[in-house]
Amino acid sequence: MSYLSVSTWSLHRLLGPLRWTEWDAEQKAHRTREQEQPQVLTLLELPQEAARRGYRAVEICHFHFPSTEPDYLQQLRSAFTSAGISFDTLLLDYGNLTTEDETRKEADLSLMRSWIDAASEAGAKQIRIVAGEAQPTDEQAIRQSAEALRALADYAAERNVRVITENFKSLTSTGESCAKLLQQAGDRVGIITDFGNFKSPSKYDEFLVTLPHSVSVHAKAHYDEAGLPDTEEYVRCLETVRASGYNGAVVLIYDGPGDMWEGLDRIGRIVKPYL
């Protein structure tokens, strides 16, 4: 059966500073930009709180990690074990596998491998790697990304982590480009289908391209200024998922105003009949 999960992006106003990774083109190196946010809950406290609220898994964005030191990663692994829920996916939000800058490409690949190591230490099942920022019609970029994803998947498999990507950023912004990428990357690379990343009116047909390869679905609604979801459109997305036979994590995504847990509860009530 499908099961309910939550992304830390849906709680980003509660988990403390965001640590964004950026590429400094002048210095030819990565840098971290810290964005202040309130800390109501620590990342180590999150698994227990998520379990208390009925979630069976969590996905963690890389910018929420306050540390990647081994001791901290072991504490995070233990927090999930104690809570009895799964650390499904580490979401690495940075990286461009289709860059033409060789220095950046090698630096990005090295960074990705370091986050694969972190995912393994922390007990994550998967790591989401962004496929690239080239245009979805760029055949050479698709080949370049697929080759890199295959190599990263081999590296991750030795550490009991699976590499997945997502219909996220330009390269995988269409069902057709996702299909080509997945065919070339091979079965060891999975994908996340995000409701908000394909464009209407073709998005529902494009879901059917990626869902057979998906290990996670990001159930993101369209919200009005009050944080209320477009229920009709959201249900159409959920009906498409159910019709596809998908069986895996359904991850609630909320980034509207007000209390984030309440926003998650609103969409959770819509999603639960589809699990």
N, C-alpha and C positions, 0 to 999 in steps of 0.2 A: 504493500500500500504506500501511497504518497504520504509524506509527513511534513509537519510544520517546522520551519526554520526561520531565523531572523539574521539580518545583516547588521553589523555594527554601524554601517552608514545610516541606518534607520534610528540610531541612538547617538549620533555624533555630537549633539548638544549636551550630552550627559557624561561623556567618557574622557573629558580632559582635552589637552592640546592635540591638534592634528599636526603630524609631522610629514609635510609634503616633500617628496623627492623631486629635484629639478636638475636639468642639465645646464651647466654653465658653459656656454659656447666659447667664451674668451679663455677661461681656465682649462677647458677640455676635461672637466671633472664633474662629478655629482656634488650637489649640495642639498642640505635640508633646510626648508623654510618652515618655521613653527608658527602655527595659527592658534591663538589662545581660544579656548572654549571652557565652559564650566566643567568641573568634575564632580558629579553627583554619585558616580559609580566607577570603581576601578575595573580594569579589564579582568583582573583576577576574581573579582566578585561577580562578574557578569554570568558565568555559567550557572551558578546557583540561582541567581535571580531569573534567568531565562527558563530554567527548569521549573522553578516555582510558578511561572506564568504559563506553563504548558507547552513550551517549545522542546523539540527533541534534538535540535542541532543549532549551531551558530556558524556564521561565516564572518571572518574578521578581516577588515581592511588593513593593509600593511601600515598605514599612517597612524593607526591606533596603538601600535606597539610602543610602549615607553622604553623598551630595551629588547635587544636580541642576544643578550648574554646567556650562556647556557643555563645558569642557575635560574634566571627568570623564566626561560622557556620551559624548564622542568616544572616550575611552580604552576605555569599555565596548564601544562599537560595534566598535572595532579588536580587542578581545579575542575577540569572537565571530567576526569575520572570520578572525583568525589561527588559531583553533581549528577552523574549518571546520564549525561548527554554527550553528543558527538561534536567534535571540532571538525566540521565537514571541509571547509575551504578557507585557505588563506588567499585573500584577494589582493594581488599585487597590482596597484593602480598605475604604476609607472613603467615605461619602457616602450621602445619603438623598434620592432624587429625588421622594419622595412626602411630604416634610415640608410642614406647613402654615405653618411659620414662613418668611415671605417673605425675611427677612434671611438666615437660614441657607440657604435655597434658592439665592439669588443667590451667596452665598459658596461654597457647595458646587460650583455650576456653574463658577465662576471657578477653583476649585481643580482641578476635573476637566479644564478646558481647559489648565491649566498642566501637568498630568501627561500630557495628550495631546502637548503640545509636547515634554516630556521623552522620551516614547516615540519620537517621530519622530527626535529628536536621537540617541538611543541605538540606533536601527535596529530597534525592535520592530515586528513585523507588525501586532499588535493590542493593544488595551487593554481590559481587563475592567472594566466599570462596574457597580456594584451597582444593581439596578433600583429598590429601595426597601424600606421597612420597614412599609408599610401592610398590612392584611389582604389575602389573595389574592382575597377576594370583593368588594373595594372597586373597583367599575367606574370611578369617577372617578379613583382613584389609578392604575389601569392606564393610563387615557388620559393622565394627567399624565406618568407615567413614559415612555410611548411617545413623546409629543411631545418630551420632553427628550432622549431617546436619539436621535431623528431629527436634532435640531439638533446634538447632539454628533457624530453620525456625519458630517454635512456638514462640520463643522469639521475633523474628523480626516481625512476623505478628501482635503482640500486639503494635508494633511501626510503623505500616503501611509501612513496608519494606519487600521485598521478598528476600529470600536467593536463590542464584544461584551458580553453580559451573562452571567448564570449562574443556575441554579436554586439561588440562595443568598439567604438572608434571607427574610423573611415573604412579600413580594409574589409571589415566584416559587417558592413552596414546594409548588405543585401543578402537575401537567401542564396542567390546564385554564387556570390563570392564565398560565402560560408561553405557551400557544398563543395566548391573547387578546393578550398583550403583543407577541409576535412578529408577529402579523397586523397590528396597528396600527402597529408600528414600521417595518415594511417590510423588504425583502430586504437593505438595507445594514447591518442589525444582526444579528449572529449570536449564538450562545449556547454556553456550556460546560455539558456534562452531568456532574454530580458524582454518583458512586455513593452517597455518604453523605447527600445532602441531600433526597431524596424518602423517604417513609416506607413501610415494608412494611404490608400485603401488596401495595399498588397500585403500588409503585415501578417494577416491571419493565414494566408497561403504560405508565406515565408516561414512562419512558425513550424509548419509541417515539414519543412526541409531540415530544420535544426533539432526539433524535438526527439527524433529517433536516436540522436547522438548525445542528447543532453543528460547530464548527471545532476543538474540543478536548474530550477526555473525561478527567475526573479519576478515575483508577482508585484509589479509596480503599476499603480493606477494613475490616472490623470486626476489632479486635485484642483479644486477652486481656491479662491483666496482665503476661505475659511478652513481649508484642509479637508473638505468633504470630497469623497471620490466620485468619479463619473461611473456610477454603478452599472449602467447598461453596457458601457464599453468594457468595463472590467469583467463582467460576467461573460461577455463574448470571448474574451481572451481565455478565461477559465474553461469555458465550454470547448474551445479549440484544443486545449491541453487534454481535457478528459477524452475527447474523441480520438486523440492520437494514441491513446493507450499509455501515455507517459506514467512512469512509476518511480518517483524519487522525491528529492527535497523540493518543497515549495517555500521559497524564501520571501518573507514579507518585507517590502521596501516602502518606507514612509519618510518623506522629507518636507512635510507641510508645517504650518504654524501650530503653536500650542504644544501641549504635552505630547511627547513622542510616543510614550506607551499607550496613551489614549488613541492616538492616530493609528497605531498598529492594531489595537483592539477593534477599531472600526472596520478596517479591511480584513482583519482576521475572521470576523463574523461572516463576511461574504465568502471567504476562501474555504472555511472548514467543511461545508457540505460537499466540496469537491475533492477532499482528501480520501 
